[in-house]
Amino acid sequence: MRLSIIGSGYVGLVTGACFAEVGHHVVCVDNDSEKVRMLRSGRVPIYEPGLEEIIRTNVATGRLRFTDSIEDGVEDSEVVFIAVPTPPLPDGKVDLTYIEKVAREIAGVLRGYRVIVDKSTVPVKTGEKVAETISRYNRAGAEFDVVSNPEFLREGCAVADLMRPDRIVIGANSDRAAALMKRIYEPFHAPIYITDINSAELIKHAANSFLALKISYINAVAAICEASGAHIDDVADGMGADKRIGRDFLNAGLGYGGSCFPKDIKAFIAIAEELGVPFGLLREVEAINAAQLDRFIKKIRDALWVLKEKRIGVLGLAFKANTDDVRSSTAIALCKRLADEGARVVAYDPQAMAKAAPELPGVEMRGRAEDVFDGAEAVVIATEWKEFRALPWASLKGQMVTPLIFDGRNILDAGALRQLGYRYTGVGR
Ligand code: UDX
């Protein structure tokens, strides 16, 4: 089928590339001409495993192309996906100005029937607004349907998530649109859930908030483990073995960050309140997440007594492993907090240093993980990169002033490190 994707950010770009990979003809539209030029020249603006390769092969086969013209995209497609940013406003609500603007622009160039699909994460009832807006600006009077098709991909494994999704959610109020959407997703062999538009929009916020709730729940239990001498890994395994609960997203640590969870939870709270349904449960999820970093920094302070002028190595700056994304990264917040207390922070991340550096002017970046141990009084693991497990721990101890390890992601073998002579502190361990 012929598809266009408006917005070449994370979701738009990966979605476009994966649609092309399964055989659709895709035009990715972005109003940033520099980005379009970059993509046309074969360079990809984000680090995402596997993405560059599928973009390259699909551009070569002619199934994927890039343009800065919405008219070009809409003209050359049966279905138009909107994947533009929906950033948070200061009060936690969602800024829908990009969606509204794109809806107007699509309306201005609509000439024949098109399905307009909202892929961005939006508050419930946004689809209704998009449909009203398109009707208002649709001078040619062209037929159209609006569909909600939320995206559940995770950064760091976005291509795999998109190619092998758990489920596809299609919120459509017309059979014609639903049938076209089903055809797009047939090659992905995933269960398809057809709902009304409002329900599809809610599924996305409800799912993300539930995952964040799982993380805050296990972090709250981790605090009880610390107070009682129990082990969070065993507790999480024992709980997670129950199929109704599941082991995923029960990893205690510094808490959740990223471009989605913090923003989506705030938005869901705001949406619920606007609808007259206060959502105190999610406020507690947020409070536990914020307290998680406070509690962890207190552990470092308790061990070092004074942080001022202490050299602290930090491993990891991305908000999670396998990405260079540092948006709402807890690792960045941790570095800032340590630096604010006067510590000399030396950091390393396998992918995120370039994006992190402008946010951390007082922090020294190092080219290798091993280098953050030089003269350090403590080393903190702030992101769950697997490669940190494989560091030469036996020899690194000798580079440190005092061998203190604070594992904010519980990725290291505590027993093995203690045997090597480190003083190891994790979360709930
Ligand atoms: C999330 C959702 O998983 C995805 O479905 C949605 O489309 C976008 O938001 P993403 O933001 O890429 O994806 O990251 P995710 O893997 O969910 O992790 C979010 C945060 O939670 C990270 O900071 C991660 O470190 C943290 N996390 C995750 C935990 O602290 N413990 C866990 O058990 C899992």
Residues whose N, C-alpha, C, O or C-beta is under 5 A from the ligand:
A	BS01	UDX	E151 F152 L153 R154 E155 I215 F249 L250 N251 G253 G255 Y256 G257 G258 S259 C260 F261 F319 K320
